[in-house]
């Protein structure tokens, strides 16, 4: 996310093409300070030419001490030696002529690269503020996409910036499940390979207006699946992790190279099964495969869907078979297929339903609580200079 600090009412329109859609325009030092204090996702601040040099330098000095990963770029109507020297001494990364948008674009690119490198080191700000959660089952028809969409919608609806990525590249159903008409898909990331950034990512997403969820949809043409390299998926997820609180990844029912790449950089793996022998067997095989690949066991969250179905197999039998506790049991409900057919996630359509309650418990107790706790710890250990109002 970028901040444009400028008192001109048309500043955002003038620089939107270079700054990208994920830019917030602010017109006072106190507002900039407040947003920087409250939002660790801000990575670049562009200061307009009308902002006094003294105030710009004060912000840069505070950032250098408190948010070293934050890039500060100063726009001036005229760049002279005195201005350049004062700005660079204060910690401004670049000073650019206000009428040279090409130079601003290059300055932003260099600043983002430096920010990425700084975020790659421990210390200061935690590396990658978001959390990638991959939802997987080695058997189809267990409710994987329904769970992915509902978890993502719930997280977004409670105010967490959330991205849902449909990694079932050939036959993904996320778009139709949410009644979305995407203008772009994950396939469009191929053209940005090697230089995908937050602005490029913003061009790939489709907004689910009812919840505020962002979605990167699967390609419309199944043939495009084979034309998406694994490194593109990895790059997309890493960029998304830097710009979202949560990245939920829906997957096909097989360990494709793309799925393995997602699992490799995920903080949590949600593994799903139902009360039937093939699903339990495939869950056991999936867990054995993850063991062989060195995936940490404590990152796995086992979910049993339709756990109260009377089919002669009990949840206790599943625990015995997989030798791992079940984290969440989701009941069976005819309201689920009805909500899917209407294209309205059940957590929004029927929030009191037992399925909705279980999904919220999964999100809040096993996913959200951990991230909120980490964020609180981070904030409590930092005495932010940005927490004080600035003139």
Secondary structure, DSSP 4 states (H G I P E B T S, - for coil): -EEEE-S-TTHHHHHHHHH-SSEEEE-SHHHHHHHHHH-TT--EEEE-TTS-HHHHHHHHHHHHHH-TT-EEEEEESS--HHHHHHHHHHT-SEEEETT-HHHHHHHHHHHHHHHHHHHTSSSSSPS-SSEEEEEE-SSTTSSHHHHHHHHHHHHHHTT--EEEEE--TTT--HHHHTT---S--GGGGGGGTT---HHHHHHH-EEETTTTEEEEPPPSSGGGGGGS-HHHHHHHHHHHHHH-SEEEEE--SS--HHHHHHHHT-SEEEEEEESSHHHHHHHHHHHHHHHHTT--GGGEEEEEETTT--SS--HHHHHHHHTS--SEEEPP-HHHHHHHHHT--HHHH-TTSHHHHHHHHIIIIIIIHHHHHHHHHHHHT---GGGS---
